[in-house]
Amino acid sequence: MSGERARQQERCRFQGRVRSHVWWLATLFACLVSGPAFADEMVGPIALLEELDGIPVNRINVETRAHEAVGIVVDGHVDEAVWASLPTYDNMLVAVPARGTPGRYSTHVRFLATEQGLYVSAVMEQPPDTFVVR
């Protein structure tokens, strides 16, 4: 594989992650269901508030830390140590096109607030052969 082709594929993967993050941020707060992401991860606590058209609406607790202590770089990678110390939320429900159905692939979402804003990480597992280029 040529160097240019590899750079194009990486650029496409990064752009896909960014688009996925934006899409998840837009739909995440509509319906969030908690479940274990990996056996050794902390599962975040939730409280069921209500059901809306049969879809559970949950309250989650977002941890707050001092901004200078977290060291997060917004670069498309979730590799800062702080993320490993936060609970995960998984078992997302599909919002479009089939409302309320469980997602086919794992999604590991973490939230962190600082005095400067809200950070959201979403690591989405999906086989490369199922990517859709738009």
FIDRENKOL-94362 format. One record per residue: residue in three letters; x, y negated, z negated of N, C-alpha, C in turn. Coordinates in steps of 0.2 Angstrom, whole numbers, padded with zeros to 4 digits, always signed. Atoms other than C-alpha are relative to their C-alpha. Last residue first. Layout:
# residues N
ALAXYZXYZXYZ/...
//
This chain:
# residues 134
ARG+0005+0005-0002-0103-0047-0014+0003-0007+0003/VAL-0003+0007-0002-0092-0032-0016-0006-0004+0003/VAL+0003+0003-0006-0101-0018-0025+0003-0006+0001/PHE+0000+0007-0001-0090-0007-0036-0004-0002+0006/THR+0007+0003+0001-0096+0011-0038+0000-0007+0000/ASP+0003-0002-0006-0079+0019-0031-0008-0002-0001/PRO-0001+0005-0005-0070+0009-0045-0004+0002+0006/PRO-0005-0003-0005-0078+0019-0059+0001-0005+0006/GLN+0003-0002-0007-0086+0007-0071+0005+0003+0004/GLU-0002-0006-0004-0082+0004-0089-0004+0001+0006/MET+0006-0004-0003-0086-0014-0095+0004+0006+0004/VAL-0004-0005-0004-0075-0023-0107-0005+0005+0002/ALA+0004-0006-0003-0084-0038-0113+0004+0004+0004/SER-0004-0004-0004-0076-0052-0124-0005+0006+0002/VAL+0004-0007-0002-0086-0066-0130+0005+0004+0004/TYR-0004-0004-0005-0078-0082-0138-0004+0007+0000/LEU+0001-0007+0000-0089-0095-0146+0004+0004+0005/GLY+0005-0003-0005-0083-0113-0149-0001+0008-0001/GLN-0001+0003-0007-0070-0125-0156-0005+0004+0004/GLU+0003+0007+0000-0074-0122-0175+0000-0003+0007/THR-0005+0005+0003-0071-0104-0171-0003-0006+0000/ALA+0001+0007+0000-0083-0090-0167+0005-0003-0003/LEU-0004+0003+0005-0080-0072-0162-0001-0008+0001/PHE+0001+0007+0000-0090-0060-0152+0004-0003-0006/ARG-0002+0002+0006-0086-0042-0146-0002-0008+0000/VAL+0000+0007+0001-0094-0032-0132+0002-0002-0007/HIS-0003+0002+0006-0089-0015-0126+0000-0007-0001/THR-0002+0007+0000-0099-0009-0111+0001-0001-0008/SER-0001+0003+0007-0101+0009-0107+0002-0007+0001/TYR-0007-0001+0002-0108+0015-0090+0001-0004-0007/ARG-0003-0006-0002-0125+0019-0084+0007+0001-0003/GLY-0005+0001-0005-0134+0005-0094+0003+0007+0002/PRO-0007+0000+0002-0150+0010-0103+0005-0001+0006/THR-0003-0007-0001-0166+0005-0095+0007+0000-0003/GLY+0000-0005+0006-0175-0010-0102+0003+0007+0000/ARG+0000+0003+0007-0179-0020-0086+0000+0006-0006/ALA+0005-0005+0004-0175-0010-0070+0001-0002-0007/PRO+0007+0000-0002-0168-0023-0058-0004+0004-0004/VAL+0002+0001-0007-0160-0033-0067+0003+0006+0003/ALA+0005+0005-0001-0160-0033-0086-0003+0000+0007/VAL+0000+0003-0007-0151-0016-0089-0006-0005+0000/LEU+0006-0002-0004-0150-0012-0108+0001-0004+0007/MET+0004+0006-0002-0133-0013-0117-0006+0003+0005/ASN+0007-0002-0003-0128+0002-0126-0004-0006+0002/ASP+0000-0004-0006-0113-0007-0135-0007+0002+0002/TYR+0007-0002-0002-0109-0019-0148+0000+0003+0007/THR+0002+0000-0007-0091-0019-0155-0008+0001+0000/PRO+0005-0005-0002-0085-0025-0172-0002+0000+0007/LEU+0007+0002+0000-0070-0036-0173-0004+0006+0002/SER+0002+0000+0006-0052-0031-0178-0007-0002-0001/ALA+0000-0007+0003-0047-0025-0161-0003+0000-0007/TRP+0006-0004-0002-0052-0042-0154+0000+0007-0003/VAL+0006+0001+0004-0040-0051-0165-0006+0004+0002/ALA+0001-0004+0006-0025-0042-0158-0006-0001-0003/GLU-0002+0003+0006-0026-0051-0141-0002+0004-0006/ASP-0006-0004+0003-0027-0039-0126+0002-0004-0006/VAL+0002-0001+0007-0044-0043-0119+0005+0003-0003/HIS-0003-0006+0003-0038-0049-0101-0002+0000-0008/GLY+0003-0006-0003-0048-0061-0090+0003+0007-0003/ASP-0004-0002-0006-0036-0075-0094-0003+0006+0003/VAL+0006-0002-0005-0045-0085-0108+0004+0001+0007/VAL-0002+0004-0006-0030-0085-0121-0006+0003+0005/ILE+0003-0003-0006-0035-0081-0139+0001-0004+0006/GLY-0005-0001-0005-0023-0085-0153-0003+0003+0007/VAL+0002-0006-0004-0035-0081-0167+0004+0001+0006/ALA-0002-0006+0002-0027-0091-0181-0002+0006+0005/GLU-0008-0001-0001-0027-0108-0174+0002+0007-0002/HIS-0002-0001-0007-0046-0107-0171+0007+0001+0001/ALA-0003+0006-0002-0050-0103-0189+0003+0001+0007/ARG-0007+0001+0002-0062-0088-0190+0003-0007+0002/THR-0003+0006-0001-0080-0085-0189+0007+0000-0003/GLU-0005+0002+0005-0088-0068-0187+0003-0007+0002/VAL-0006+0002-0003-0104-0066-0177+0005-0003-0005/ASN-0004+0005+0004-0118-0057-0185+0006-0001+0004/ILE-0007-0002+0002-0131-0050-0173+0004-0005-0004/ARG-0004+0005+0003-0150-0052-0172+0007+0003-0002/ASN-0004-0001+0006-0159-0040-0161+0004-0007-0002/VAL-0003+0006+0001-0173-0041-0148+0004+0000-0007/PRO-0002+0003+0006-0178-0024-0143+0004-0006+0000/ILE-0008+0001+0000-0186-0022-0126+0001-0003-0007/GLY-0002-0006+0001-0205-0016-0125+0008+0001-0001/ASP+0002-0004-0005-0211-0032-0118+0003+0007+0000/LEU+0003+0004-0005-0202-0041-0131-0001+0004+0006/GLU+0000-0003-0006-0199-0031-0147-0003-0005+0005/GLU+0007-0001-0003-0195-0040-0163+0001+0004+0006/LEU+0004+0005+0002-0181-0045-0175-0007+0001+0003/LEU+0005+0000-0005-0171-0029-0176-0005-0006-0002/ALA+0007+0000+0004-0156-0033-0187-0005-0001+0006/ILE+0005+0004-0003-0138-0029-0181-0007+0001-0004/PRO+0007+0000+0003-0122-0024-0188-0005-0004+0004/GLY+0003+0006+0003-0107-0021-0177-0007+0000-0003/VAL+0006+0002-0004-0100-0004-0174-0003-0006-0004/MET+0006+0002+0005-0082-0003-0180-0006-0002+0004/GLU+0001+0008+0000-0071+0006-0167-0006-0001-0005/ASP-0005+0003+0005-0063+0024-0170-0002-0008-0001/ALA+0000-0003+0006-0077+0034-0162+0004-0004-0005/PHE-0005-0005+0001-0078+0023-0147+0000+0002-0007/ALA-0004+0000-0006-0092+0012-0142+0005+0005+0001/PRO-0007-0001+0001-0104+0017-0156+0003-0001+0007/GLY-0001-0007+0000-0122+0009-0154+0008+0001+0000/SER-0006-0002+0003-0130-0008-0155+0001+0007+0000/VAL+0001-0005+0004-0143-0015-0143+0006+0003-0003/LEU-0006-0003+0002-0143-0032-0136-0001+0006-0005/CYS+0001-0007+0003-0158-0039-0126+0007+0003-0002/ALA+0007-0002-0001-0160-0057-0121-0001+0007-0003/PHE+0004+0002+0005-0144-0063-0128-0007+0002+0000/LEU-0002-0004+0006-0133-0053-0116-0005-0002-0006/THR+0006-0005+0002-0142-0059-0100+0001+0003-0007/ALA+0006+0002-0001-0132-0075-0096-0006+0004-0002/LEU+0001+0005+0005-0116-0070-0105-0007-0003+0001/TRP+0002-0002+0007-0117-0054-0096-0001-0005-0005/TRP+0006-0003+0000-0118-0062-0079-0002+0003-0007/VAL+0005+0006+0000-0104-0074-0083-0007+0003+0000/HIS+0000+0003+0006-0093-0059-0089-0005-0006+0000/SER+0003-0004+0005-0097-0049-0074-0001-0003-0006/ARG+0008+0000-0002-0093-0063-0062-0003+0004-0005/VAL+0003+0007+0001-0076-0065-0071-0007+0000+0001/ARG+0001+0000+0007-0073-0046-0071-0003-0007-0002/GLY+0006-0004+0002-0077-0046-0052-0001+0000-0008/GLN+0006+0004-0002-0065-0060-0049-0006+0004-0002/PHE+0000+0006+0004-0051-0051-0058-0007-0004+0001/ARG+0002-0002+0007-0055-0035-0049+0000-0005-0005/CYS+0007-0002+0000-0055-0044-0032-0002+0003-0007/ARG+0004+0006-0001-0039-0053-0036-0007+0002+0000/GLU+0000+0002+0007-0031-0036-0041-0004-0007-0001/GLN+0004-0004+0004-0037-0029-0024+0000-0003-0007/GLN+0007+0001-0001-0030-0044-0015-0004+0004-0004/ARG+0002+0006+0003-0013-0043-0024-0008-0001+0002/ALA+0000-0001+0007-0012-0024-0019-0002-0007-0004/ARG+0006-0004+0001-0016-0028-0001-0001+0001-0008/GLU+0005+0005-0001-0002-0042-0001-0007+0004-0001/GLY+0000+0005+0005+0011-0030-0008-0006-0005+0000/SER-0004+0006-0001+0007-0017+0005-0001-0004-0006/MET+0004+0006+0000+0000+0000+0000+0005-0006+0000/
//
